[in-house]
Amino acid sequence: MALEIRDDFPDDLHVVAVLKGAFIFLSDLIRHMPGQVSLDFMAVSSYAKGTTTSGEVRLQKDLDTTLDGRNVVIVEDIVDTGLTLTYLQEILRARNPRTLRTACLLSKPSRRKVNVKVEYIGFEIEDRFVVGYGLDYAEQYRNLPYISVVGG
């Protein structure tokens, strides 16, 4: 995936990672990208401390840099209903990037509530709640070096 993104953007690439879940995926992803990559972080929440989305998305940390005229790739841990990602894409598109694309480690297409575009997908998974490799349940399990299903 890193090389595919780099092929699409050989020069100017700015990566926006969604905290907290995407930090490990981001780390591994950019280490496999040749050339220079700039990055920034955003934090949003739609889960509170449960295993189902609240449907309400809140921006908790905004970017530190401008996106104006840049090639931007959002790096997300998991795309579930698509509500959070749609919210993020709308916010970032309004900041005038040259291009805006999205990369996610995991995708749950069966859970989509909105049709959201994701150009780079690591794995499609069934509708199961997963933790590990940065993904959490009530701020726990992010440190697992693998991805596991909760409760089963």
C-alpha positions, -999 to +999 in steps of 0.1 A: +000+000+000+028+024+008+044+020-026+010+024-043+004+057-025+040+068-033+034+059-070+003+081-070+022+109-053+059+107-061+068+142-049+045+161-026+028+140+000+012+150+033-003+123+055-030+130+081-033+103+106-065+098+127-056+094+164-055+073+183-062+041+164-041+048+133-008+056+149+008+021+146-005+016+111+008+051+102+042+042+116+045+011+096+031+026+064+054+056+062+085+036+070+078+018+037+075+050+017+106+062-001+112+099-003+100+127+019+066+126+036+052+152+059+025+143+084+001+157+109-026+143+133-062+147+140-083+132+167-120+125+164-143+103+184-176+085+177-173+055+201-171+070+236-162+039+256-185+013+240-183-011+211-209+006+189-206+040+173-226+068+189-233+083+155-221+116+168-186+126+156-165+151+176-133+168+166-109+165+195-076+176+180-072+197+148-042+199+124-012+220+131-005+227+094-023+240+064-035+217+036-038+243+009-026+230-025-011+198-010-016+161-019-032+147+013-038+111+023-059+105+054-047+074+073-075+057+092-074+025+113-108+012+104-138+023+083-170+011+098-202+031+092-183+057+072-198+085+093-165+095+109-146+094+077-172+113+058-170+140+085-132+141+082-132+142+044-157+172+044-136+191+069-103+185+051-118+191+016-129+226+027-092+233+034-083+232-003-059+204-007-048+197-043-060+161-038-076+142-009-075+104-007-079+079+021-060+048+033-074+025+059-060-007+074-094-023+079-128-019+062-162-032+072-183-026+041-213-045+056-216-017+083-217+013+059-244+039+066-230+063+040-211+057+008-176+069+016-147+067-008-116+049+004-089+045-023-064+023-004-077-006+017-055-030+036-081-057+045-119-061+043-133-077+075-166-090+087-187-071+112-168-080+143-153-057+170-115-058+167-087-046+189-049-045+188-023-029+165-036+005+177-073-003+178-088-003+213-117-011+235-122+016+262-085+026+257-072-009+262-055-035+239-039-009+216-005-024+224-013-059+211+011-067+182-018-084+163-055-078+156-080-098+176-118-101+178-134-090+211-156-117+226-150-144+201 
